[in-house]
Amino acid sequence: MLNTKVLNPRYRARNLVAYNVAGFACIALAVFLLSTQPFYLWQVMSLDPSEMGATVGSLGVMDEVTAIAVAPLFGTLIDYINQLAWRHSLLPSGTRYIAAIAFFLLFASLSSYGSLAKRVFPDVYIARSVFAMGVTGVMSTVVVLLHEAIFSDFSWHKLVFWGNSGADRLQRGPSEGDVEDSERSSFLDSQDTSAAGGQSSTRANGKLSALLGIATGLGSIFSVSCLLTLPNRLGESHPYLAPKDTLRMAFTIVGCSALVLALVLVLFFYDCVRERRAAGYSSPTSDQTRIPYFRMMHQGLEAAKNNSRIRVAYCGALVSRGTSVAITVFIPLLVFKFTMPRANVGLVYCRTLRATPAKRDTSSWPF
């Protein structure tokens, strides 16, 4: 009889919550930047509205080219660091490194929008490219963490920390949900990985994927309802600030939140190498068979040749990414074009109030 084991043992509820919060935060920051960018270019960079479409489009191209370039680098680097972590017990797994770097890049980019950027080119283009690197790094890490959660011993009752204690559950025995999660997380050892994939519970895997989808969707809602209104709220609390100053301040505040997330979330990510070592697992490779970085990247690209499911996933990602990019570029620009005439009228009105003496002639007002 074949021996079975769990690929990712000792998976805890905080690990699940951490990577879902990372996806939530990443999407929230991305929606904030994409939605405010036309207004930032107009208010802060004083860009001519007639050039707005071309500038936003070229920034979108810069974003996608950067993401395409760094995505395989980040993904391979996670596996390569995991390989090194097996040889050095003090090293954490690759997901923690890449997530920390990615959130720091988000902080650097948003802070550049807030204080350093002086010109559209090259300042804003560089900041947008760095932001694309950060988003790609976070989402690459989240996908790996989702895979680790699927092939783990996680069970949903671990989230119910306010319920019965672990001792009570042992006396009661496993519940139906625990049995289902156990069936999902159990699979054959490294020699029979392909057979194990077929034994995984599709239903339970779908729950974890759906939870991540809910987290990213809530991130978009949070960004629209809280982050996008931040410049307006800053203007109300600091009426002496110009609109461009409140925009810069909002970018700085949001960027600092990314730095805080980098320091907090990374500590709660699942460390696959450490947990496997604690469970008595051995390294999947020896010192003599250590795979170089670029060879590892080549193996990842070669996998698509012999696996039709990977090719289908590539096609799905192409369609999904193309659609989302078109929408995220077009909608903020459409909103800007719609609101700009009204904003101009409001600026004229405010300037009239400031320039007119106490006894004003209301016939000269634009309203």
C-alpha positions, -999 to +999 in steps of 0.1 A: +000+000+000+013+035-010+023+058+018+003+091+020+012+124+036+001+160+035+023+183+014+019+213+036+014+202+073+006+224+103-015+249+083-032+274+106-061+297+103-039+328+105-021+316+074-053+315+054-065+349+067-031+365+059-029+357+022-066+366+017-059+400+034-029+404+011-051+399-020-076+423-005-050+450+001-033+445-033-066+450-053-076+479-031-043+497-038-045+489-075-081+503-078-071+534-059-042+542-082-060+534-115-091+554-105-073+585-093-046+586-120-064+609-145-072+634-117-036+631-104-022+639-139-046+669-142-044+684-108-008+676-097+011+673-130-010+700-148-014+678-178-035+692-207-069+673-208-065+669-245-034+647-239-050+627-211-061+597-232-027+591-248-009+595-215-032+571-196-030+546-224+008+547-225+010+543-188-012+513-191+012+498-217+041+505-194+022+487-166+015+456-186+050+453-202+065+455-167+041+429-153+049+405-182+086+409-177+087+404-139+060+378-134+082+348-144+110+363-124+090+365-092+074+331-096+108+314-102+124+333-074+099+319-049+108+283-058+145+291-059+145+307-024+125+277-011+154+255-025+179+276-006+158+276+026+161+238+028+199+242+031+198+272+055+174+267+084+173+305+092+160+314+058+122+318+055+104+305+025+102+324-008+067+337-004+077+357+026+106+373+008+087+381-024+057+395-005+078+418+016+097+431-015+064+435-034+047+455-006+078+476-002+076+484-040+040+494-036+050+517-008+079+532-028+056+538-058+027+554-040+051+575-019+067+587-052+033+598-064+028+616-031+060+635-029+087+628-054+071+629-088+075+663-105+070+655-142+049+631-161+079+618-179+099+601-166+087+604-129+052+591-132+062+564-157+088+551-133+065+552-104+038+533-124+063+507-135+074+501-099+038+499-089+032+472-115+062+452-101+047+454-067+012+443-077+027+414-098+048+403-069+019+403-044-004+384-067+023+359-076+027+352-039-010+350-033-014+323-060+014+302-045-001+306-010-035+295-024-019+264-038-002+257-004-036+260+013-053+236-011-026+209-005-025+212+033-041+198+064-062+229+069-098+224+080-125+250+083-131+245+120-098+261+126-114+295+118-140+290+145-117+300+173-146+311+195-162+276+195-153+245+214-117+238+223-094+213+205-097+189+234-135+189+230-132+182+193-109+153+200-135+138+224-163+144+199-144+130+170-140+144+135-171+162+120-184+158+085-166+189+074-133+177+089-136+145+070-142+164+038-112+186+044-091+157+053-099+140+021-089+171+002-056+176+020-045+140+019-025+130-012+003+107-022+039+115-016+063+132-040+066+101-062+028+100-068+020+137-070+000+135-102-022+108-088-028+128-057-041+158-077-069+136-089-078+126-054-082+162-041-117+174-034-127+198-061-155+210-039-132+221-011-106+235-035-134+257-049-142+270-015-107+283-010-106+299-045-140+314-039-128+329-006-099+346-023-122+359-050-145+374-022-115+389-005-103+406-037-138+418-045-141+433-011-108+450-017-123+468-047-154+479-027-132+491+001-111+511-023-141+528-039-159+535-007-129+545+015-097+552-004-111+571-033-129+595-010-098+601+011-086+632-009-121+648-005-121+641+032-086+655+036-098+686+017-127+690+041-106+686+072-078+708+058-097+735+037-065+756+033-049+728+011-052+729-026-067+699-044-032+688-056-019+688-021-047+666-008-041+642-036-004+640-028-012+635+009-037+607+001-011+589-020+014+592+009-011+578+035-021+549+013+016+542+005+024+540+042-004+515+047+013+493+022+045+494+043+026+485+074+011+455+056+046+444+045+057+443+081+026+426+095+013+402+069+046+386+060+049+373+096+017+354+093+022+338+058+026+301+057+063+291+058+062+258+038+099+249+042+099+254+080+067+235+086+077+206+064+111+204+081+093+205+115+071+176+103+101+155+095+101+159+057+133+158+038+145+182+011+131+174-024+166+180-039+201+173-028+232+196-030+243+177-061+209+181-079+203+218-070+186+234-099+199+268-112+176+298-113+172+301-151+170+263-155+141+264-131+124+291-151+129+271-183+113+241-167+082+262-158+078+273-194+084+238-207+055+224-185+030+241-208+041+220-238+029+187-222-001+199-202-032+211-220-047+224-188-018+249-184-023+261-220-060+266-214-051+286-182-028+307-203-056+315-228-080+322-199-055+346-183-050+364-217-087+370-221-093+380-185-063+403-183-071+420-216-107+426-206-098+439-171-071+463-185-095+477-211-121+484-184-097+498-158-082+522-183-114+532-200-137+537-170-116+562-150-109+582-181-146+583-189-154+595-154-126+622-157-140+634-190-175+636-175-165+654-143-138+678-157-162+705-170-180+706-137-147+707-118-136+737-140-168+755-131-162+749-094-126+762-096-138+794-114-165+798-086-139+794-058-115+818-075-143+844-078-151+841-041-115+846-031-109+876-055-142+894-048-145+918-018-169+913+010-197+930-009-198+908-040-217+914-072-235+880-075-242+887-112-205+879-120-207+844-105-209+814-128-239+800-110 
